[in-house]
Structures are given as structure tokens and as C-alpha cells.
Amino acid sequence: MSVTKIMTQRVVTIGMDDKLSTVKDIFDHCQFSHLLVVDGGVLVGVVSDSDLFKALSPNIGTATESYKDAATLNKRVHQIMTRKPFVLNEQASVDDAIDLFNAHRISCIPIVNLGNKVVGIVSWRDVLRSIRKGNDGLATN
């Protein structure tokens, strides 16, 4: 089965110079865990919710928040993103995605076309859902 059958096509992208406050707002209001970083429409990195968690002060939003804590929100995406992420092309199979997940400590795989432009994203949850479904697309019991 092709990764295009299981990937999320509507991806949210962010620029390298966007602030972490923007990333935090997106993660706080959306139900996903990865943002793809693009420059001129070309994929250059990935930011996960755990990358953001590690970069921000734990005091943000608490009574003990200081100016220094709040300043961590002014960092830029390029300071915390994973550069040169592992990717698959549109012709890759779900088996290729499984092999990549097993070989590396990653939680998503951007799917790109020949010009390295993003066409989708696959998470390990997408792979698990595809395994749960039969070839006919109906969930098995």
C-alpha cells in the first residue's frame, strides 16, 4: 500500500524565522504534534511538540513566570527544529515508512515530491491505523 493512502494531506507549515510563541499557539489549538518547516516552499525541517516542550521554560503560564521565562517564546523555529529530516517520496510504501520508523527515533515522516515540496505527512499512528484496517478499507475486528 502506498504512503499516499494513509498520509495526512493537509499539513501545517511554518517558517524558519517564526517565533516559538507561534508554534505554541498552533500546538495549543490543534490536534497534531508536528509542524513542517519550509523555506521557499521546500522542506527544511520538522518541529515536534516535544521539541517545543524542551525549548520553553517550564514556568511559562505560571505565577512564577519571569521575563527570562517569557523570553524563551521569542526564540526562532530554526533554533529548535530538526534539520534534514528523514523523508519519503510519494511512491514509497507503508512498508518503507515502517522500516524508517524502526531504523530511527522519529515520530513522523514528511512525504515530499521530486522537488522536495511537501505533499503530506505520516505519523506512526497513521501506520498503526492502516495495519488495523483491511485492504478493503474496512476496520477488522
Secondary structure, 3 states (H helix, E strand, C coil): CEHHHCCECCCCEEECCCEHHHHHHHHHHCCCCEEEEEECCEEEEEEEHHHHHHHCCCCCCCCCCCHHHHHHHHCEHHHCCEECCCCEECCCEHHHHHHHHHHCCCCEEEEECCCCEEEEEEEHHHHHHHHHECCCCCECC
